[in-house]
Amino acid sequence: MMPGTSVSSFERVLLFGVLCMCSVLAVDVEHVMMADTDFCEKDARSPGQYSFMWDKDDMFDVDLAKKETVYHAPDIQKFAHYQAEGGLQNMAVCYHNLDNWMKRPNPPVGSAVQPKFVVVYPEEPAIPEVPNKLVCSVDGFFPSVLNITWYKNGNPVYEGVEITEFYPRDDAYFRRFAFLNFLPKEGDTYTCKVEHPGLQSPIEKQWEGEIPSPETETTETVVCALGLAVGVLGILIGTLLVIKGMRQSEYQRRQTR
């Protein structure tokens, strides 16, 4: 890259992977991992992330837009309290370093690793007209610049959607989840679209789960009638066997006289 030329959006995304993992603190004591993960980025839909994990559980993060701490673990505030200002200060340092690095004549560009796994599945077995939740799991990618969009029958869906933060793995890659509240219906198709700098084109995973058709009233009547017929037949056979047994006993008594 020649001095004075601008850094492309794609390169800016990858630059963060080189320098902008500003703070990663990990302490491993008897298999309990404490991890503080920060990163910032530009030319992306998300400004970055400041999060804290304990033993691989998401404890809290700082909402960079609202400038407040968001707690995820139950009752965590009874034992720990974190001032959002601390996270915001760390992010300011991250942005400062990123800007300085991008102004260099030939900033190195990191390598993007596309997601290794993209899986879509329902949280519970799908039952017609019973509210459920679809899960789109994206795992094994770098850097943590990834967009997930839900589609229903080819149309984008934004209501009832929840997308998690980025979760760091032990191997320096990331994972992310997207949830969609939905009402299973026969014929509906749901698609999870994943976009990442390491992909030449987006990944689209469809869910067309086999939803059992509800039994019609006629089917229920037929099943009930068959059950009743089998029961009556069983009673008749049992009665005949009892009569036959009584006659054999009477015949044997007469033979012994």
DAPEBEL-V113822 format. One record per residue. RES is the residue in three letters. PSI is psi in degrees with one decimal (999 if undefined). OMEGA is omega as a letter, one per 40 degrees, with the letter a starting at -180 (* if undefined). BURIAL is I if it has 24 or more other C-alpha atoms within 12 Angstrom, else O. Layout:
<<RES | PSI | OMEGA | BURIAL> <RES | PSI | OMEGA | BURIAL>>
//
This chain:
<<MET | 130.1 | a | O> <MET | 149.4 | i | O> <PRO | 139.0 | i | O> <GLY | -15.7 | i | O> <THR | 155.6 | a | O> <SER | 158.2 | i | O> <VAL | 130.0 | a | I> <SER | 163.3 | a | O> <SER | -40.4 | a | O> <PHE | -41.7 | i | I> <GLU | -35.6 | i | I> <ARG | -39.3 | i | I> <VAL | -41.8 | a | I> <LEU | -25.5 | i | I> <LEU | -36.9 | a | I> <PHE | -30.5 | i | I> <GLY | -22.1 | a | I> <VAL | -47.8 | a | I> <LEU | -26.7 | a | I> <CYS | 14.0 | i | I> <MET | 76.8 | a | I> <CYS | -34.6 | a | I> <SER | 114.6 | i | O> <VAL | 105.5 | a | O> <LEU | 126.2 | i | O> <ALA | 131.6 | i | O> <VAL | 122.0 | a | O> <ASP | 108.1 | i | O> <VAL | 112.5 | i | O> <GLU | 48.0 | i | O> <HIS | 14.0 | i | O> <VAL | 117.4 | a | O> <MET | 125.3 | i | O> <MET | 124.4 | a | I> <ALA | 128.8 | i | I> <ASP | 113.4 | a | I> <THR | 122.4 | i | I> <ASP | 143.3 | i | I> <PHE | 153.1 | i | I> <CYS | 157.7 | a | I> <GLU | 159.4 | i | I> <LYS | 163.5 | a | I> <ASP | 36.0 | i | O> <ALA | 166.3 | a | O> <ARG | -22.0 | a | O> <SER | 136.8 | a | O> <PRO | -14.3 | a | I> <GLY | -162.3 | a | I> <GLN | 140.3 | i | I> <TYR | 110.8 | a | I> <SER | 161.1 | a | I> <PHE | 130.3 | a | I> <MET | 151.5 | i | I> <TRP | 119.0 | a | I> <ASP | 42.2 | i | O> <LYS | 10.4 | i | I> <ASP | 136.1 | i | O> <ASP | 114.2 | a | I> <MET | -53.4 | i | I> <PHE | 163.9 | i | I> <ASP | 167.9 | i | I> <VAL | 120.9 | i | I> <ASP | 108.1 | a | I> <LEU | -25.8 | i | I> <ALA | -46.9 | a | O> <LYS | -12.3 | i | O> <LYS | 49.7 | i | O> <GLU | 158.2 | i | O> <THR | 133.2 | i | I> <VAL | 117.7 | a | I> <TYR | 137.2 | a | I> <HIS | -33.2 | a | O> <ALA | 139.7 | i | O> <PRO | 134.3 | i | O> <ASP | 17.9 | a | O> <ILE | -30.2 | a | O> <GLN | -16.3 | i | O> <LYS | -23.0 | a | O> <PHE | -23.6 | a | O> <ALA | 146.8 | i | O> <HIS | 133.3 | a | O> <TYR | 127.8 | i | O> <GLN | 126.2 | a | O> <ALA | -25.9 | a | I> <GLU | -34.2 | i | O> <GLY | -43.5 | i | O> <GLY | -39.2 | i | I> <LEU | -36.1 | i | I> <GLN | -41.8 | i | O> <ASN | -39.6 | i | I> <MET | -34.8 | i | I> <ALA | -40.5 | i | I> <VAL | -39.9 | i | O> <CYS | -46.3 | i | I> <TYR | -38.3 | i | I> <HIS | -46.1 | i | O> <ASN | -38.7 | a | I> <LEU | -45.1 | i | I> <ASP | -44.1 | i | O> <ASN | -39.7 | a | O> <TRP | -37.4 | a | O> <MET | -19.7 | i | I> <LYS | -9.3 | i | O> <ARG | 150.6 | a | O> <PRO | -43.9 | a | O> <ASN | 71.9 | i | O> <PRO | 134.6 | i | I> <PRO | 145.4 | a | O> <VAL | 128.3 | a | I> <GLY | 167.0 | a | O> <SER | 131.5 | i | O> <ALA | 139.8 | i | I> <VAL | 118.6 | a | I> <GLN | 157.1 | a | I> <PRO | 136.3 | i | I> <LYS | -31.5 | a | O> <PHE | 135.9 | i | O> <VAL | 116.1 | a | I> <VAL | 138.2 | i | I> <VAL | 130.8 | a | I> <TYR | 155.1 | i | I> <PRO | 147.4 | i | I> <GLU | -34.7 | i | O> <GLU | 158.3 | i | O> <PRO | 132.6 | a | O> <ALA | 127.1 | i | I> <ILE | 132.6 | a | O> <PRO | 132.9 | i | O> <GLU | 14.2 | i | O> <VAL | 120.5 | a | O> <PRO | 138.9 | a | O> <ASN | -176.4 | a | O> <LYS | 128.3 | i | I> <LEU | 143.5 | i | I> <VAL | 129.8 | i | I> <CYS | 112.2 | a | I> <SER | 122.2 | i | I> <VAL | 125.0 | a | I> <ASP | 148.3 | i | I> <GLY | 46.7 | a | I> <PHE | 162.0 | i | I> <PHE | 139.2 | e | I> <PRO | -177.7 | a | I> <SER | 60.8 | i | I> <VAL | 100.2 | a | I> <LEU | 131.1 | i | I> <ASN | 138.5 | i | I> <ILE | 130.4 | i | I> <THR | 134.6 | i | I> <TRP | 145.5 | i | I> <TYR | 141.9 | i | I> <LYS | 116.9 | a | I> <ASN | 37.9 | i | O> <GLY | -4.8 | a | O> <ASN | 136.1 | a | O> <PRO | 143.5 | a | O> <VAL | 130.9 | a | O> <TYR | -23.1 | i | O> <GLU | 143.0 | i | O> <GLY | 20.6 | a | O> <VAL | 136.3 | i | O> <GLU | 125.7 | i | O> <ILE | 128.5 | a | I> <THR | 173.5 | i | I> <GLU | 179.5 | i | I> <PHE | 131.8 | i | I> <TYR | 120.6 | i | I> <PRO | 142.5 | i | I> <ARG | 172.0 | a | I> <ASP | -20.8 | a | O> <ASP | 18.4 | i | O> <ALA | 0.5 | i | O> <TYR | 178.3 | a | I> <PHE | 163.2 | i | I> <ARG | 155.7 | a | I> <ARG | 150.4 | a | I> <PHE | 147.4 | i | I> <ALA | 133.3 | a | I> <PHE | 147.5 | i | I> <LEU | 119.1 | i | I> <ASN | 129.8 | a | I> <PHE | 162.9 | i | I> <LEU | 106.0 | a | I> <PRO | 129.2 | i | I> <LYS | 143.5 | i | I> <GLU | 129.3 | i | O> <GLY | -15.2 | i | O> <ASP | 141.5 | i | O> <THR | 131.0 | i | I> <TYR | 138.7 | a | I> <THR | 135.9 | i | I> <CYS | 116.7 | a | I> <LYS | 126.3 | a | I> <VAL | 127.5 | i | I> <GLU | 134.4 | a | I> <HIS | 146.2 | a | I> <PRO | -25.0 | a | I> <GLY | -5.0 | a | I> <LEU | 136.7 | i | I> <GLN | -29.8 | i | O> <SER | 154.0 | a | O> <PRO | 151.2 | i | O> <ILE | 132.5 | i | I> <GLU | 117.8 | i | I> <LYS | 124.9 | a | I> <GLN | 151.1 | i | I> <TRP | 116.6 | i | I> <GLU | 63.9 | a | O> <GLY | 146.7 | i | I> <GLU | 110.2 | a | O> <ILE | 120.3 | a | O> <PRO | 131.6 | i | O> <SER | 136.3 | i | O> <PRO | 142.0 | a | O> <GLU | 132.7 | i | O> <THR | 165.9 | i | O> <GLU | -35.6 | i | O> <THR | -42.7 | i | O> <THR | -43.2 | i | O> <GLU | -37.9 | i | O> <THR | -43.0 | i | O> <VAL | -44.7 | a | O> <VAL | -41.5 | i | O> <CYS | -42.1 | a | O> <ALA | -40.3 | i | O> <LEU | -41.1 | i | O> <GLY | -41.3 | i | O> <LEU | -41.2 | i | O> <ALA | -42.7 | i | O> <VAL | -39.3 | i | O> <GLY | -44.4 | i | O> <VAL | -41.0 | i | O> <LEU | -39.7 | i | O> <GLY | -39.1 | i | O> <ILE | -42.1 | a | O> <LEU | -45.6 | a | O> <ILE | -42.1 | i | O> <GLY | -41.5 | i | O> <THR | -44.6 | i | O> <LEU | -39.9 | i | O> <LEU | -37.7 | i | O> <VAL | -44.6 | i | O> <ILE | -42.3 | a | O> <LYS | -39.1 | i | O> <GLY | -40.1 | i | O> <MET | -39.9 | a | O> <ARG | -40.0 | i | O> <GLN | -38.2 | i | O> <SER | -41.6 | i | O> <GLU | -39.2 | i | O> <TYR | -42.0 | a | O> <GLN | -37.5 | i | O> <ARG | -40.6 | a | O> <ARG | -35.4 | a | O> <GLN | -28.6 | a | O> <THR | -10.6 | a | O> <ARG | 999 | * | O>>
//
